[in-house]
Amino acid sequence: MPEGTVVSIHVAPGARGDGRPMASVNEARAVAGKGLEGDRYFGTSEDREISLIEAEAIEAMERDAGLKLAPGDARRNIVTRGVALNDLAEKEFSVGAVRLRGMRLSEPCAHLAELTDQRVLQGLVHRGGLKAQIVTGGVIRVGDSVTDE
């Protein structure tokens, strides 16, 4: 796997459905079995500990569907560049010093379409990112490497 990079990190302090934008941060503490400190899903579900999306997918959606979203508007915690996240489903990988396990693909949902635009449903199909569990916690920072080592 080519080495990827974390290009941005986002947390949403509000409850699902409140529509508040995600906050962009330079670093976030990942806690095994809980999620990212300060995120709305912290401690609520192992299925939603952390979510990732490729910057390339957001850019392709703009090109293919004509819909431009800021990275945080995709409602994923980590935006990467240079790594095929779909290939990491059901595998362990590292983001900086944090070890993750890819659980399942994160397809776009009606809530995301409601907050952005209906075109997001088609624009991110099969490229909406990855939901992952945190195996070994630590701090994730913008600029960290994403590797399968």
C-alpha positions in Angstrom: 0.0 0.0 0.0 1.4 3.4 -0.8 1.7 5.7 2.2 -1.1 8.2 2.6 -1.3 11.3 4.6 -3.9 12.9 7.0 -4.8 16.2 5.4 -7.5 17.3 7.9 -9.2 16.2 11.1 -12.8 17.0 12.1 -15.0 16.5 15.1 -18.7 17.2 15.6 -19.5 18.3 19.1 -23.3 18.3 18.6 -25.8 15.5 18.5 -26.7 13.8 15.3 -29.2 15.8 13.4 -28.5 19.2 15.0 -26.8 20.3 11.7 -23.9 22.1 13.3 -20.8 22.0 11.2 -17.9 19.8 12.1 -14.9 21.6 13.7 -11.6 21.3 12.0 -8.7 20.6 14.5 -5.0 20.0 14.1 -5.0 17.0 16.3 -7.4 14.7 18.2 -7.0 12.0 20.8 -8.2 8.6 19.7 -9.3 6.4 22.5 -9.6 2.6 21.9 -13.2 1.4 22.3 -14.5 5.0 22.4 -13.6 7.2 19.5 -12.2 10.7 19.1 -12.4 12.9 22.2 -14.8 15.7 21.6 -16.7 13.9 18.8 -20.5 13.3 18.9 -20.0 9.5 18.7 -17.4 9.3 21.5 -18.3 6.2 23.5 -21.6 5.5 21.8 -20.8 2.7 19.3 -17.8 0.7 18.3 -19.1 0.8 14.7 -18.6 4.6 14.7 -15.4 5.1 16.7 -13.7 6.9 13.8 -14.5 7.6 10.1 -12.2 8.4 7.2 -12.6 9.7 3.7 -10.2 10.3 0.8 -9.7 13.9 -0.4 -9.6 12.4 -3.9 -13.2 11.1 -3.4 -14.4 14.6 -2.4 -12.6 16.1 -5.5 -14.1 13.4 -7.8 -17.6 14.2 -6.5 -17.1 17.8 -7.5 -15.8 16.8 -10.9 -18.4 14.0 -11.5 -21.5 15.4 -9.8 -20.8 19.1 -9.8 -21.0 19.3 -6.0 -18.2 21.1 -4.1 -17.9 20.2 -0.4 -15.4 21.5 2.1 -13.6 18.5 3.7 -15.5 18.8 7.0 -18.8 18.9 5.1 -18.4 15.2 4.2 -19.0 14.5 7.9 -16.0 12.2 8.3 -13.4 12.6 11.0 -10.2 12.1 9.0 -9.6 13.2 5.5 -6.7 11.4 3.8 -4.7 11.7 0.6 -2.8 9.0 -1.3 -4.4 5.9 0.2 -7.3 3.7 -1.1 -9.5 3.5 2.0 -11.8 0.9 0.5 -8.8 -1.5 0.4 -8.5 -1.2 4.2 -12.0 -2.7 5.0 -11.5 -5.7 7.4 -7.8 -4.9 7.8 -5.6 -3.2 10.4 -3.6 -0.1 9.5 -1.9 2.8 11.2 -2.7 6.5 11.2 0.4 8.0 12.8 0.9 6.1 16.1 -2.7 5.1 16.3 -3.7 1.6 15.1 -7.1 1.2 13.4 -9.2 -1.7 12.1 -11.3 -1.0 9.0 -14.8 -2.2 9.8 -17.0 -1.3 6.8 -17.4 1.2 4.0 -19.3 4.3 4.9 -21.8 5.0 2.1 -23.5 8.4 1.9 -26.8 8.7 3.8 -30.0 10.7 3.8 -28.7 12.8 6.8 -25.6 13.8 4.8 -27.8 14.7 1.8 -30.1 16.7 4.0 -27.2 18.7 5.4 -25.5 19.3 2.0 -27.2 18.4 -1.3 -29.0 15.4 -2.7 -26.2 15.0 -5.3 -24.0 13.7 -2.5 -25.9 10.4 -2.5 -24.7 9.6 -6.0 -21.5 11.5 -5.9 -20.0 9.5 -3.0 -21.5 6.1 -3.6 -18.8 3.4 -3.1 -16.3 6.2 -2.2 -17.9 7.6 1.0 -15.1 6.5 3.2 -14.5 3.9 5.9 -15.7 3.4 9.4 -13.0 2.0 11.7 -12.4 0.8 15.3 -9.5 2.2 17.3 -7.2 -0.8 18.3 -4.5 1.3 19.9 -5.2 4.8 20.9 -3.0 8.0 20.8 -3.0 11.4 19.2 -3.7 11.7 15.4 -2.3 14.9 13.8 -2.6 16.6 10.5 0.4 15.4 8.4 0.5 11.9 10.0 1.2 9.0 7.7 -1.5 6.4 6.9 0.1 2.9 6.4 -0.8 -0.7 6.5 2.3 -1.6 8.6 
